[in-house]
Amino acid sequence: LIELSLEYLKNFGTLSYDLSVVTGPSKHALDFLIIIKELLVGVWVLDWKRSVGTDKIIHIERLVQRSNLSGGFIVANNFSPNARDLANQTDTLELIERAEILYHT
């Protein structure tokens, strides 16, 4: 899933593995960064067999808030409906499912 994510997200901006530019606790959980018009956007790739739930959305939202990141992408195989609703209420997180990546590549 991480390779698919890299291929898909490179169209959004410059990809970087240099997490030293991130301040706060989120750099320990990040997979990579996208730099979009000088904004730092974190990317979390969760290659789980189960759906990603609201607890993980809340956790990543807090990591973004406590860092210098402007937002984040969460890439997973599937999200629970409640997790999707919660992420839609935030201004900082974008959820991307594997099926969406496969559809666009």
VMD Tcl script that draws the C-alpha trace (Angstrom):
set ca {
  {0.00 0.00 0.00}
  {2.88 2.38 0.65}
  {4.14 2.05 -2.93}
  {0.66 2.77 -4.29}
  {0.42 5.77 -1.97}
  {3.74 7.17 -3.15}
  {2.74 6.81 -6.79}
  {-0.66 8.43 -6.23}
  {0.39 11.26 -3.92}
  {3.40 12.42 -5.96}
  {0.88 14.27 -8.15}
  {-0.07 16.48 -5.19}
  {3.38 17.87 -4.43}
  {6.97 17.02 -3.57}
  {7.43 13.83 -1.54}
  {10.00 13.76 1.25}
  {11.29 11.27 3.79}
  {13.19 14.02 5.65}
  {11.07 14.11 8.79}
  {13.56 16.37 10.60}
  {11.58 19.41 9.43}
  {8.57 18.25 11.47}
  {8.29 19.45 15.05}
  {6.23 17.75 17.72}
  {5.29 14.13 18.35}
  {3.92 13.36 14.89}
  {7.26 12.74 13.20}
  {7.55 9.40 14.99}
  {4.39 8.04 13.41}
  {4.69 9.55 9.92}
  {5.49 7.48 6.86}
  {6.48 10.46 4.68}
  {5.71 14.09 3.92}
  {4.25 15.94 0.98}
  {5.26 19.54 0.49}
  {2.44 21.39 -1.25}
  {3.10 25.08 -1.94}
  {5.44 25.29 1.08}
  {2.90 23.57 3.36}
  {4.01 20.43 5.19}
  {1.43 17.65 4.95}
  {2.00 14.38 6.79}
  {1.11 11.00 5.32}
  {0.15 7.99 7.39}
  {-0.21 4.66 5.55}
  {-2.22 2.12 7.55}
  {-2.08 -1.21 5.71}
  {-4.51 -2.99 8.00}
  {-6.88 -5.85 7.26}
  {-9.60 -4.19 9.34}
  {-11.23 -0.80 8.89}
  {-9.57 2.24 10.42}
  {-11.80 3.56 13.19}
  {-12.50 6.87 14.85}
  {-9.87 6.32 17.54}
  {-7.07 6.44 14.97}
  {-8.58 9.51 13.27}
  {-8.68 11.32 16.63}
  {-5.10 10.27 17.40}
  {-3.72 11.50 14.07}
  {-5.74 14.72 14.26}
  {-4.11 15.43 17.64}
  {-0.66 14.70 16.22}
  {-1.27 17.20 13.42}
  {-2.50 19.83 15.89}
  {0.59 19.41 18.11}
  {3.04 19.76 15.25}
  {3.96 22.22 12.53}
  {2.08 20.18 9.92}
  {-0.65 21.92 7.94}
  {-2.65 18.72 7.57}
  {-2.48 15.05 6.81}
  {-3.43 12.26 4.45}
  {-4.41 8.90 5.91}
  {-4.18 6.07 3.41}
  {-5.80 2.75 4.30}
  {-7.59 -0.21 2.80}
  {-10.88 0.85 4.38}
  {-12.36 3.32 6.88}
  {-15.37 2.86 9.11}
  {-18.34 5.10 8.26}
  {-17.93 6.92 11.60}
  {-14.23 7.52 10.93}
  {-15.07 8.97 7.53}
  {-17.72 11.26 9.07}
  {-15.30 12.43 11.76}
  {-12.54 13.18 9.24}
  {-15.01 15.14 7.11}
  {-15.63 17.40 10.10}
  {-11.95 18.36 10.32}
  {-10.17 20.86 8.13}
  {-6.86 19.05 8.34}
  {-7.33 15.38 7.42}
  {-8.05 13.73 4.09}
  {-8.85 10.01 3.93}
  {-7.79 7.97 0.91}
  {-8.81 4.35 0.39}
  {-6.87 1.79 -1.64}
  {-9.80 1.50 -4.08}
  {-9.61 5.23 -4.81}
  {-5.90 4.98 -5.60}
  {-6.42 1.97 -7.86}
  {-9.25 3.77 -9.65}
  {-7.07 6.80 -10.41}
  {-3.91 4.94 -11.47}
}
mol new
graphics top color blue
foreach p $ca { graphics top sphere $p radius 0.5 }
foreach p [lrange $ca 0 end-1] q [lrange $ca 1 end] { graphics top cylinder $p $q radius 0.2 }
display resetview
